[in-house]
Amino acid sequence: MDYPTPVLFFDGVCNLCNGAVQTVLKYDRRGQLKFASLQSELAAELLPQLGIDPEALKSLVLYENGTAYTRSEAALRTARLMGGSFATLYYLRLFPRSLRDWVYDLVGRNRYRWFGARAECMLPRPEWRARFVST
């Protein structure tokens, strides 16, 4: 099956993740990023083919050109794809990945406690619906 790219997979019940998706939707002026929740059928179909269990993740996953990126790498690549001033965040890659992922994992472990969770996945606004490949 041919999958759209780039797709940002996110935890659909996490308030932090939903806020991040809304930020990307607002500032990705080229509209190139597509979205799917980690709870979606697309995630269940595609991610295991790449050796990723979507149910075990505490991370964003960026699927781009046949490769899946997780944790800080997914976040920084997403910022670069957004363009504008967000693209400058990509320079954080100069820090060792182990340090970046440690910070990312700290937030990931505490995201529900710090930011809350929803009972169900976010439904996109009508003007954004075309950017979601699976809900």
C-alpha positions in Angstrom: 0.0 0.0 0.0 1.2 3.5 -0.8 1.3 5.7 2.3 1.2 9.5 2.4 4.3 11.3 3.5 5.2 13.1 5.7 2.7 11.9 8.4 3.0 12.9 12.0 1.5 10.2 14.3 0.5 11.6 17.7 -1.2 10.3 20.9 -4.8 11.4 20.2 -5.8 11.5 23.8 -2.9 13.5 25.1 -3.6 17.2 25.6 0.1 18.1 25.0 0.2 16.2 21.7 -3.1 17.7 20.6 -1.8 21.2 21.3 1.4 20.4 19.3 -0.7 19.2 16.4 -2.8 22.4 16.4 0.4 24.4 16.5 1.8 22.5 13.5 -1.5 23.0 11.6 -1.5 26.7 12.3 2.2 27.3 11.3 2.8 24.7 8.6 1.8 27.2 5.9 2.8 24.9 3.1 0.4 22.3 4.4 2.7 19.5 3.7 2.4 17.6 7.0 -0.4 15.1 7.4 -1.6 13.7 10.7 -2.9 10.4 12.2 -3.3 9.4 15.8 -1.3 6.5 17.2 -4.7 4.9 17.9 -5.7 5.0 14.2 -6.0 2.1 11.8 -3.1 3.6 9.7 -0.8 3.5 12.7 -1.8 -0.1 13.5 -1.1 -1.1 9.9 2.0 1.0 9.0 4.1 1.3 12.2 4.5 -2.4 12.9 6.0 -2.8 9.4 8.7 -0.4 10.6 9.3 -2.3 13.8 7.3 0.1 16.0 4.5 -0.9 18.3 2.0 2.1 18.3 0.5 0.9 21.6 3.8 1.1 23.4 4.8 4.6 22.3 5.1 7.7 24.5 6.4 9.6 21.5 5.4 11.4 18.3 6.3 9.4 15.2 7.2 11.2 12.0 6.9 9.0 8.9 8.8 10.4 6.0 10.0 8.8 2.8 9.7 5.2 4.2 11.5 6.0 7.5 10.0 6.5 10.9 11.5 8.9 13.4 10.6 9.0 17.0 11.2 11.0 20.1 13.3 14.2 19.8 14.3 13.3 16.2 10.6 13.3 15.2 9.9 16.6 16.9 13.0 18.4 15.4 12.3 17.1 11.9 8.7 18.2 12.2 9.9 21.7 13.2 12.2 21.8 10.2 9.3 20.7 7.9 7.1 23.5 9.3 9.6 26.1 8.0 9.9 29.7 9.2 11.3 30.3 12.6 10.4 26.8 13.7 13.0 25.4 11.3 15.7 26.9 13.5 14.8 24.4 16.2 16.4 21.8 14.0 19.8 23.1 15.2 19.0 21.5 18.6 20.3 18.3 16.8 23.7 19.6 17.7 23.1 18.4 21.2 23.7 14.7 21.8 20.6 12.6 20.9 20.9 10.8 24.3 20.4 14.2 26.1 17.6 15.3 23.7 15.8 12.0 24.2 16.3 12.1 28.0 14.4 15.4 28.1 11.8 14.2 25.6 11.2 11.0 27.7 10.9 13.0 30.9 8.1 15.0 29.3 6.6 11.9 27.7 6.4 10.1 31.1 4.7 13.0 32.7 2.6 14.4 29.9 -0.8 13.1 31.2 -0.1 14.3 34.7 1.2 17.8 33.6 -1.1 18.4 30.7 -4.0 16.1 31.1 -5.7 13.6 28.8 -8.9 13.4 26.9 -11.4 10.5 26.9 -11.2 10.2 23.1 -9.1 11.4 20.2 -9.5 14.9 19.0 -11.7 15.6 16.0 -10.1 18.0 13.6 -11.9 21.3 12.7 -13.6 21.1 9.2 -10.9 23.3 7.6 -8.2 20.9 8.8 -10.0 17.6 8.1 -8.1 17.1 4.7 -4.8 17.1 6.6 -5.8 14.0 8.7 -5.2 10.8 6.8 -6.8 8.7 9.5 -8.9 9.7 12.6 
